[in-house]
Amino acid sequence: MRKIILLFLVLFPLFVSRAQDNNLPPLEYRRVVVGEELTATWCGYCPRGIVGMAEMKKKYPDSFIGIAVHDYSYNYDPMGLRPYADGLLGFFTSLPNILVNRQRKGDPYFNLESMYKSEMAEPVTSAVAVSVSYADEEKTMLSANVRTKFAFDAEEAQYVYAFVILENDMKGTASGYAQNNSYSGSSSPMGDFSSLPSPVPASRMVYQDVARTIFPGFDGMLSSIPGKFTKDEILSSTYDLELPLNIQNKDHIEVVVLLIDHSTGEIVNAAKAVSPGMETASDHIRVPEIEVVARQEGSSLVINVKDTDAGKYSIEVYNAQGQLVKRKTMETNSPVSFVPDNSGLFFIRITDGKKTVVKKVLYRQ
């Protein structure tokens, strides 16, 4: 059978810098709590999640990030994001429900604030900040600069980043945008939903904090943060993220970076950048001038590095489960090749010790 190699449209160029830029604002140790809510327009009780998330956003704008993950496993939801929803369905099976820092789960209306306060009481051992700008004139790619530091030394830490693109003020005319409403006519106050019909017509619904995509997936990107670092050392990375084609309005998007302890699955901190057009480009960091090429030659996956600086590079290839499947040293313009055992998603990590590029490649047999 002919084998086809497709370069995934979302690429992750990564430059890791350990140098501190004194022109940037200080990176402060403070906690931001993340609530990942599983919701759907077909879910009659999900309006209480809409109300609960809105109240938290208003009450704790600087220390709470709400992410509304729409699910369409039971019925159609035009905002559904199955890969993200599947991650949450590993923690609960009913809607609405919310996962707080991936450590506590409960109702997004009745339990959310108490879970938030419990997380805020935990010691703060990390700091993270993110800024975004458009990486191209067509505004199809975002350049996200992330700065992180920790309040301790580490030799073999397992922290990773995941990126979520949110969209606000989403609406549509299709029937799938109508919100089922079990609180219609109820004597129990639930925002304005007790006075609204069921379903609430699409023309009267506007959705906030909607997850449009998560990069590279629910568990984050392997090797995105060095395992060895010292206390208060600032680790700075720059990523290119491709915008989903179904974004309604690019002026209404936000980028959230999740700092995840891969050994426990916990979100230990997070940060959010709003309105890429309003952000200043991170010109204090030079994006590496490395071009990584993957192509098909017979049944092999061929990897080549084209760099303005000649030198040797270490190549590591990981499968979607995080297992190392290939490691090799190569020189610029000296391709290496291998034949994957199976179809699937692979992460190719190339580094010269100073700069690193990670590419996401889909290999199909």
C-alpha positions as CSV (number, residue, x, y, z in Angstrom):
1,M,0.0,0.0,0.0
2,R,1.3,3.4,-0.9
3,K,2.4,5.4,2.1
4,I,1.5,9.1,2.4
5,I,3.1,11.7,4.6
6,L,1.2,14.8,5.4
7,L,2.8,17.7,7.2
8,F,0.3,18.8,9.9
9,L,-0.8,22.3,9.4
10,V,0.0,23.3,12.9
11,L,3.8,23.8,13.4
12,F,5.6,24.5,16.6
13,P,8.9,26.3,16.0
14,L,10.4,26.7,19.5
15,F,13.3,28.8,20.7
16,V,14.4,28.3,24.3
17,S,16.4,31.1,25.9
18,R,17.7,31.3,29.4
19,A,18.8,34.9,29.2
20,Q,16.8,37.6,31.0
21,D,15.7,40.7,29.2
22,N,15.6,43.6,31.7
23,N,13.3,45.6,29.3
24,L,10.4,43.2,30.0
25,P,8.0,43.5,33.0
26,P,9.0,41.4,36.0
27,L,7.7,37.9,36.1
28,E,5.8,37.6,39.4
29,Y,4.9,34.5,41.4
30,R,1.2,34.5,41.5
31,R,-1.4,31.8,40.9
32,V,-4.0,31.7,38.2
33,V,-6.6,29.0,38.4
34,V,-8.0,27.3,35.3
35,G,-11.5,26.0,35.0
36,E,-12.2,23.7,32.1
37,E,-15.9,23.3,31.7
38,L,-17.6,20.6,29.6
39,T,-20.7,22.1,28.1
40,A,-23.0,21.8,25.1
41,T,-25.9,23.6,23.4
42,W,-27.9,20.4,23.5
43,C,-27.5,20.1,27.3
44,G,-30.5,21.5,29.1
45,Y,-28.7,22.1,32.4
46,C,-25.6,23.7,30.9
47,P,-27.0,27.2,31.3
48,R,-26.0,27.1,34.9
49,G,-22.4,26.6,33.7
50,I,-22.8,29.7,31.5
51,V,-23.9,31.7,34.5
52,G,-21.3,30.2,36.9
53,M,-18.4,30.9,34.5
54,A,-19.6,34.5,33.8
55,E,-19.8,35.2,37.5
56,M,-16.3,33.9,38.2
57,K,-14.9,35.9,35.2
58,K,-16.4,39.1,36.6
59,K,-15.4,38.4,40.2
60,Y,-11.9,37.2,39.7
61,P,-10.7,38.6,36.3
62,D,-7.0,38.4,37.1
63,S,-6.8,35.0,38.8
64,F,-9.4,32.8,37.1
65,I,-9.4,31.6,33.5
66,G,-12.5,29.8,32.3
67,I,-12.5,27.6,29.3
68,A,-15.8,26.4,27.8
69,V,-15.2,23.1,26.0
70,H,-18.2,22.2,23.9
71,D,-19.0,18.5,23.4
72,Y,-21.0,16.9,20.5
73,S,-20.6,13.2,21.5
74,Y,-24.4,12.9,22.2
75,N,-25.8,15.5,19.8
76,Y,-24.6,18.2,17.4
77,D,-22.9,21.4,18.7
78,P,-21.3,23.6,16.1
79,M,-18.7,24.7,18.6
80,G,-17.8,21.2,19.6
81,L,-14.1,20.4,20.0
82,R,-13.9,16.6,20.3
83,P,-10.2,16.2,21.1
84,Y,-10.5,18.6,24.1
85,A,-13.9,17.2,25.2
86,D,-12.5,13.6,25.1
87,G,-9.8,14.7,27.5
88,L,-12.3,16.0,30.0
89,L,-14.6,13.0,29.5
90,G,-11.8,11.0,31.2
91,F,-12.7,12.8,34.4
92,F,-16.5,12.8,34.3
93,T,-19.3,11.7,32.0
94,S,-22.1,14.1,32.7
95,L,-22.7,17.7,31.7
96,P,-22.3,20.4,32.9
97,N,-19.1,19.6,34.9
98,I,-15.9,21.5,35.4
99,L,-12.3,20.5,36.1
100,V,-10.3,23.0,38.2
101,N,-6.5,22.8,37.6
102,R,-7.2,19.2,36.6
103,Q,-7.2,18.4,40.4
104,R,-10.7,19.1,41.5
105,K,-14.0,18.5,39.7
106,G,-17.5,19.6,40.4
107,D,-20.5,21.6,39.3
108,P,-19.6,24.9,37.4
109,Y,-22.2,26.8,39.3
110,F,-22.6,25.3,42.8
111,N,-19.0,24.2,43.4
112,L,-16.8,26.4,41.2
113,E,-16.0,29.2,43.6
114,S,-15.2,26.9,46.5
115,M,-12.8,24.8,44.3
116,Y,-11.2,28.0,43.1
117,K,-10.6,29.2,46.7
118,S,-9.0,25.9,47.6
119,E,-6.6,26.1,44.7
120,M,-5.8,29.7,45.5
121,A,-4.7,28.6,49.0
122,E,-2.1,26.3,47.6
123,P,1.6,27.5,47.6
124,V,2.7,29.3,44.5
125,T,5.9,27.8,43.0
126,S,5.8,28.9,39.4
127,A,5.3,32.0,37.3
128,V,4.2,32.2,33.7
129,A,3.4,35.0,31.2
130,V,2.5,35.0,27.6
131,S,2.3,37.6,24.8
132,V,1.1,37.1,21.3
133,S,1.3,38.8,17.9
134,Y,0.5,37.8,14.4
135,A,3.3,36.0,12.7
136,D,2.2,36.7,9.1
137,E,0.5,39.4,7.1
138,E,-2.4,37.2,6.4
139,K,-3.1,36.7,10.1
140,T,-3.2,33.0,9.9
141,M,-0.5,32.3,12.4
142,L,0.1,33.6,15.9
143,S,3.6,34.0,17.5
144,A,3.3,33.2,21.2
145,N,6.2,34.1,23.5
146,V,6.1,32.4,26.9
147,R,8.2,33.2,29.9
148,T,8.3,30.8,32.9
149,K,10.3,30.5,36.2
150,F,10.1,28.3,39.2
151,A,10.7,28.9,42.9
152,F,13.0,25.8,43.2
153,D,15.9,24.0,41.5
154,A,15.2,20.9,39.4
155,E,17.2,18.2,37.7
156,E,14.6,16.1,36.0
157,A,11.3,18.1,36.1
158,Q,8.5,17.2,33.7
159,Y,6.7,20.4,33.0
160,V,5.1,21.0,29.6
161,Y,3.0,23.7,27.9
162,A,-0.4,23.4,26.2
163,F,-2.0,26.3,24.3
164,V,-5.7,26.9,24.1
165,I,-7.2,29.4,21.6
166,L,-10.5,30.9,22.9
167,E,-13.1,32.9,21.1
168,N,-15.6,35.3,22.6
169,D,-18.9,36.6,21.4
170,M,-19.6,33.6,19.3
171,K,-23.0,33.3,17.7
172,G,-24.7,31.8,14.7
173,T,-28.0,31.4,12.9
174,A,-28.0,27.6,12.6
175,S,-30.2,25.6,14.9
176,G,-27.2,24.1,16.7
177,Y,-26.5,27.5,18.2
178,A,-29.8,27.4,20.1
179,Q,-29.3,26.5,23.8
180,N,-31.5,23.9,25.4
181,N,-32.7,25.4,28.7
182,S,-34.1,23.3,31.5
183,Y,-34.5,26.4,33.7
184,S,-37.1,27.9,31.5
185,G,-40.1,29.0,33.7
186,S,-38.2,27.9,36.8
187,S,-38.7,29.7,40.1
188,S,-35.1,29.1,40.9
189,P,-33.0,32.0,39.7
190,M,-30.4,31.1,37.1
191,G,-29.3,34.4,35.5
192,D,-31.8,35.3,32.8
193,F,-32.4,31.7,31.8
194,S,-35.5,31.2,34.0
195,S,-37.3,33.9,31.9
196,L,-36.1,32.5,28.5
197,P,-37.7,29.8,26.4
198,S,-36.3,26.3,25.7
199,P,-34.4,26.1,23.5
200,V,-33.2,29.7,23.7
201,P,-33.2,30.7,20.0
202,A,-29.8,31.0,18.3
203,S,-30.5,34.7,17.6
204,R,-30.6,35.4,21.4
205,M,-27.4,33.4,22.4
206,V,-23.9,34.7,22.5
207,Y,-21.2,32.4,23.7
208,Q,-18.0,33.3,25.7
209,D,-14.6,31.7,26.4
210,V,-15.2,29.0,23.8
211,A,-12.3,26.7,23.2
212,R,-11.5,26.5,19.5
213,T,-8.4,24.4,19.6
214,I,-5.8,23.0,22.0
215,F,-2.1,22.7,20.9
216,P,-0.7,20.1,20.6
217,G,-3.3,18.2,22.7
218,F,-4.8,17.7,26.1
219,D,-1.6,16.5,27.8
220,G,0.7,19.3,26.4
221,M,3.8,19.2,24.3
222,L,6.7,16.9,25.4
223,S,10.1,18.5,26.0
224,S,8.6,22.0,25.7
225,I,10.3,23.0,29.0
226,P,13.9,21.9,30.0
227,G,13.9,19.3,32.8
228,K,16.9,21.0,34.4
229,F,16.6,24.6,35.7
230,T,17.6,26.7,38.7
231,K,15.4,28.7,41.1
232,D,14.2,32.0,39.5
233,E,15.8,31.2,36.2
234,I,13.6,32.6,33.4
235,L,12.9,30.2,30.6
236,S,11.7,32.0,27.4
237,S,10.1,30.2,24.5
238,T,8.5,31.3,21.2
239,Y,5.9,29.2,19.3
240,D,4.1,29.6,16.1
241,L,0.4,28.5,16.3
242,E,-1.9,28.3,13.3
243,L,-5.4,29.7,13.8
244,P,-8.3,27.3,13.1
245,L,-10.1,28.0,9.9
246,N,-13.5,28.2,11.6
247,I,-12.6,31.3,13.8
248,Q,-15.6,33.7,13.5
249,N,-13.8,36.9,14.4
250,K,-10.0,37.1,14.9
251,D,-10.5,40.3,17.0
252,H,-12.3,38.2,19.7
253,I,-9.7,35.5,20.3
254,E,-7.5,35.0,23.4
255,V,-4.5,32.7,23.8
256,V,-4.2,30.7,27.1
257,V,-1.0,28.9,28.0
258,L,-1.3,26.0,30.5
259,L,1.7,25.1,32.6
260,I,1.2,21.4,33.3
261,D,3.2,19.0,35.5
262,H,3.3,16.1,33.2
263,S,4.1,13.7,36.0
264,T,0.8,14.4,37.8
265,G,-1.3,16.0,35.1
266,E,-2.0,19.0,37.2
267,I,-2.2,22.5,35.8
268,V,0.2,24.4,38.2
269,N,-0.3,27.8,36.6
270,A,-1.6,29.6,33.5
271,A,-1.6,32.9,31.7
272,K,-3.7,34.5,29.0
273,A,-3.0,37.0,26.3
274,V,-5.9,38.9,24.6
275,S,-6.5,40.4,21.2
276,P,-3.3,39.5,19.3
277,G,-3.6,42.7,17.2
278,M,-3.2,44.7,20.4
279,E,0.0,42.9,21.6
280,T,3.6,43.9,20.9
281,A,5.7,41.4,19.0
282,S,8.3,39.7,21.1
283,D,11.3,41.1,19.2
284,H,13.6,40.6,22.2
285,I,13.9,37.0,21.1
286,R,15.3,35.9,17.8
287,V,13.3,33.1,16.3
288,P,15.7,30.4,15.1
289,E,16.3,30.4,11.3
290,I,15.9,26.7,11.1
291,E,13.9,25.0,8.3
292,V,12.9,21.4,9.0
293,V,11.7,19.5,6.0
294,A,9.9,16.1,6.1
295,R,9.2,14.3,2.8
296,Q,8.4,10.9,1.4
297,E,11.0,8.7,-0.3
298,G,9.6,5.3,-0.9
299,S,8.3,4.1,2.5
300,S,10.6,6.3,4.6
301,L,10.0,9.4,6.5
302,V,13.0,11.7,5.6
303,I,14.0,14.6,7.9
304,N,16.3,17.3,6.8
305,V,17.5,20.5,8.5
306,K,18.3,23.7,6.6
307,D,20.0,26.3,8.8
308,T,22.0,29.4,8.1
309,D,24.5,28.2,10.7
310,A,26.3,25.0,9.9
311,G,26.6,22.5,12.7
312,K,25.5,19.2,14.2
313,Y,22.0,18.6,15.4
314,S,20.3,16.1,17.7
315,I,17.1,14.7,16.3
316,E,14.5,13.0,18.5
317,V,11.2,11.5,17.2
318,Y,8.4,10.8,19.6
319,N,5.1,9.2,18.9
320,A,1.7,10.5,20.2
321,Q,2.1,8.5,23.4
322,G,5.3,10.3,24.2
323,Q,7.6,7.4,23.5
324,L,11.0,8.0,21.9
325,V,11.1,6.1,18.6
326,K,14.2,7.5,17.0
327,R,17.3,9.4,18.1
328,K,20.1,10.4,15.8
329,T,22.8,13.1,15.3
330,M,22.9,14.8,11.9
331,E,24.6,17.7,10.2
332,T,22.9,20.5,8.2
333,N,21.7,19.4,4.8
334,S,22.5,15.7,5.6
335,P,19.1,14.1,5.7
336,V,18.2,11.2,7.9
337,S,15.4,8.7,7.3
338,F,13.5,5.9,9.1
339,V,10.3,3.9,8.5
340,P,7.7,4.3,11.3
341,D,6.1,1.1,12.4
342,N,2.6,2.5,12.4
343,S,0.6,5.4,11.1
344,G,0.0,8.2,13.5
345,L,1.2,11.6,14.9
346,F,4.9,12.2,15.5
347,F,6.8,15.0,17.2
348,I,10.2,15.7,15.7
349,R,12.5,17.6,18.0
350,I,15.7,19.1,16.5
351,T,18.2,21.0,18.7
352,D,21.8,22.2,18.5
353,G,21.9,22.9,22.2
354,K,21.1,26.5,21.8
355,K,18.0,26.6,19.7
356,T,15.3,24.0,19.3
357,V,12.6,23.4,16.7
358,V,9.7,21.0,17.3
359,K,7.5,19.9,14.4
360,K,4.3,17.9,14.4
361,V,4.0,15.4,11.6
362,L,1.1,13.1,10.6
363,Y,2.3,9.9,9.0
364,R,-0.3,7.7,7.2
365,Q,0.2,4.3,5.6
